Amino acid sequence: MGQVEEHVSDQITTLHQVVGGNGVRLAVRTAGPPGAPAIVLLHGWAQSSAAWSAQLADPKLTGKYRLAAPDLRGHGASDVPDPDGGYSDAEAWADDVAAVIDLVGRPVVLVGWSYGGAVITDYLRSFGDQDLAGIVFASAATEVGRDRPGAGPGTAMRAVVPYVNLEDLDMAARGFTEFVRGMAETHLPGELSQRIVGDALRVPWEVRRAMFRRDFDSSGVLQLINVPTLVAHGQLDAVVDPSVAEYTSGKIPGAELRWFPKTGHMPFAERTEEFDEMLLEFTDRVMGASE
């Protein structure tokens, strides 16, 4: 397992490699002191760990906690398993998350954005929540499949689905360009917008399609969560409909629901300071309770 130092803004991050489900090698970026309590950040469909760049560079978070952001299987610098079998196995997704937790130590706060929320439910199916101090669903889906209330695609997602999973480059690029315009309520900087499109196109089209072909219910899994859970969602999210946040929070005993007003699908990028303060306060609270 190698590691390489990188720079994210003024902070140093370390790039690791861990072995997840079915032997898939995952790239994991970490920031903050080794041995500190950890926050694991799971990005969404057709993105990468770069989605969490602002959090990895936040000295308030990294001065106290070790942040770990993996590239999901098939994404970023991680291995790309065969689309016919590498993405339908819930246990493989669970093992991926477990490998990252093994890297940083237990317990962790597990944060999932968008499809990353569904990956959290995969983990919970296999391992439960005994190694978690808390969970944050950030504008997250918790199910995948047509008409699943925990999936609930918003208007921006529905508009581009016919294009973003195609092999044709022109169609996919056009779809993702429209997708990024619908992700945030506020205008995203050009650098961030182009990175989102670039990360999306880097994921093979067969992988993007395979991930959408999964179909599972998470109601029972959510009802069994016993650790503190925060559901944070942009009120104007057009990718994962806000009704999903209401569904998820309603299933989890004692879950907190936090709305980000005038915010779309990326509260951690659109309202970075507010999001990071929320994450820091939540982690302080649940890590203190777990000691």
N, C-alpha and C positions, 0 to 999 in steps of 0.2 A: 504494500500500500504506500504509494509515493505521495509527496506533498510538495507544492510549489507556492512561494509567496507571490501575491499579486497586490496591486494597489487599486482601491475603490475610493475615489475622491482622495481625502487625506488619511484614510485608514488603510491598514494593511490587512488583506485577507489571505487565507491559505487555501489552496486547492488540493483536495484529497481525492482518493479513489477508494470506494468501498464496493463490496460484492453483495448484490441484492438477490432477489428471487430468481431461480433458475440460472444462477451464475452470471447474471447481467451486471456489468461494471457501471457504477454510477459516479459521476463527478459531483463533489460536494464542496461548496465554498463556505469557509468558516471565518468569523471575525470575533474578537473578544478573547479574554484570557482562558487558556486551556484549564480545565478543571472547574471553571465557574458553572453555576446552574445554566442550563441550556434552553434555548428557544429554537425549534425546528420549523422552518418556513417552506411550505410546499406551494409551488407556483401552479398556474392553470394550464389548460389545454393549449398546445401549440405555442408555448412560451418557454422561458428558461429561468434559472436562478437569478439572472440579471434583473428580473422584475423587482427583486428585493434590494436593489443597489442602495437606495436611500436608507433603508434600515441597517444594512451592513456597514454603512458609513456614519451612522448616528452615534456619536461618542456617549450619549446618555444611555443608550442600550448596550453598546459594546464595552463600555467601561465597567459594567456590572455583570453582564451575562455573555455567554458564548452563543452566538448566533450561527446556525447551520442551515444552508440553503442548497439542497440538491437539485441537479437537473433530473427531472423524471425520466424514466426509461423511454428511449426513442427521441429525447429532446436534448438540446444543447450539446454538451460534450460527453454525454452518457452513451452507452451502447444502444444500438437499434435492433431489438429482437425481431424475429420474423413476424410480420403483421398478421399472419394466419393464426399464431398462437401466443404471441408475446403480450397481449393486452387484454385478453378476456378472462384471465385467471386472477381472481380476487386475492388468492393467497400469495401470488407473486408480487402484487402491489404491496400487500401487507409486509412481506419480507423485505422489500425495498426500504420501507419506512423503518422497520426494525433495525436494518443495517446502519442507517444514519443515527438512530438512537444509541446503538452500540458504540458508535464513534465518539459521541459527545457525553454519554453517561446519563443515568437516570436519577430522578424523574425529569421530564421535559415538559415545557409548554409547547403544544403542537398547534401550528397555525396553518390553515388551508385557505387558499384563495381560489375561487371559481372551481375548476375540476379538482383542484387540490383538496377541496372539502369532501368530494366523493372518495378520494384516495384515503382520507382519514377514516371514513366508514369502512373501507376495505381493511385497514389496519385493526380497527375495533372488532371486526368479525373474527379475526384470527387470534388477537392478543388481548382483547379487552382494554381497560383503561388503567390497569394497576401500575404501569410505568409512566403514567402521565400525571403531572401536577395540575394541568388545566388544558382546555381546548379553546381555540378561537376560530370561528368560521367567518371569513372575511369576504363578503359578497360571494358566498360559496354555494355551489350545488352540493347536495348530499345524496343524490340519486342520479342515475342515468337511464334514459329510456323515454319513449313516446308516452305522453300523458302522465308521467310520474310527477307528483306534486313537489318532490324535492329536486326536480330538474328544472322545470319552468323556464324555458328560454324566453328572453325578452325580445322586443321588436327588432333590435339591431342584430341579434343572433339569428332570428328566423329569416331576416332579409338576405343574409349572406350564406346560409347553409347550402343552397344549390351550387355555390361557386367555390367555397374554400376547401372542399374535399376532392376537387378535380385534379387530374394529372396535368391538364393544360396550364402552362405557366401564366399566360395572359389572363385567363379567367380567375385563377387562384390569386394572382397579384391584385387584380381589380377587386376581388371579394375582400381580401384582407385590408386593402386601403379603405374601403367603405367600413369595414369592421372596426378599425382603429378610430375612425371618426365617430363611431357610435359608442365607443367604450367609455368615454369620459364626458361629463356634462360641461366641464371647462376645457378650454383649448390646451391640448398637450404640446409641449415644445417639439419642434421638428426632429430633434435628435432622438427623443424618446419615441415619437410616433414611428420614425423609420426603423428604430431598433425592434419595436414590436412587430412590424411587418417582416423584417428580416429574420427574426427568431421564428416566426410562424412558418415562413417559406423554407426554413432550414429543416423543419420536421417533415419527413417524407409523407407524401399525400396518402399513402396506404396506412400509415400510422394514424394520421389525423382521422381518417375514416373509421379505422378499427376501433378507436376509442369511443366514437359516437355510436357504434353498433352494440355496445354493451347494454344490458337491460337488467336493472336490479332495484329492489325495494329496500329502503333503510329504516323503515319506521320502527321495527323491533330493535335494531341496533341503537338507534337514538334514544329509545326509551330506557335502555339499560345503562346509559352514561351516568356515572356517579361522581365525577370530578367537576369542579367549577367550569362552566362553559359560557362563553361570550359569543353572541351572534351579532356581528357588525355588518351593516349593509348600507350602500348608497341608496337614498330614497328615489333617485332618478336612474337607477341601474337599468340599462336597456339590453344587457347581455344575460344576466341571471335575474329574472323578475323578482321584485321585492316580496312577492307572495311566498317565495321560497324561504326567505328569512322568517316569515311568520310561521310557516309550516315547521321548519327546523326547530325554532325556539319553543314552539308549542309541544313538540314531542319530547324534548329533553327536560327532565325534572329540574326545576330551579334555574333554568337558563336565563341569562340576561340578554335583552335585545337592545342594541345600540344603533340608532339611525344616524347616518351622516346626511344632513340636509344639503340640497343643491349639489349632490355628488352622484357620479355614475358608478361604473364598475370597478374603479381603481381607487378606493379611499386612501390607500397607503401611498399613492402617487399624487392624487389630487389634493389631499388634505394631510400631507406627510406629518407635519408637526402635531396635529391633533391625533392622528392615528398612532404615532409613536408614543405620545403621552399616554394614550389609552392602553397600549400594549405594555408599557412600563408599569403603570399602576396595577394592571391586572396581574402581571407576572410577579411584582413585589408581593401582592396580596396572596396569591396561591402558592408561591414558593415559601413564603413565611409560614403559611398554614401547613405546608408539607414537611417542615423541619421538625 
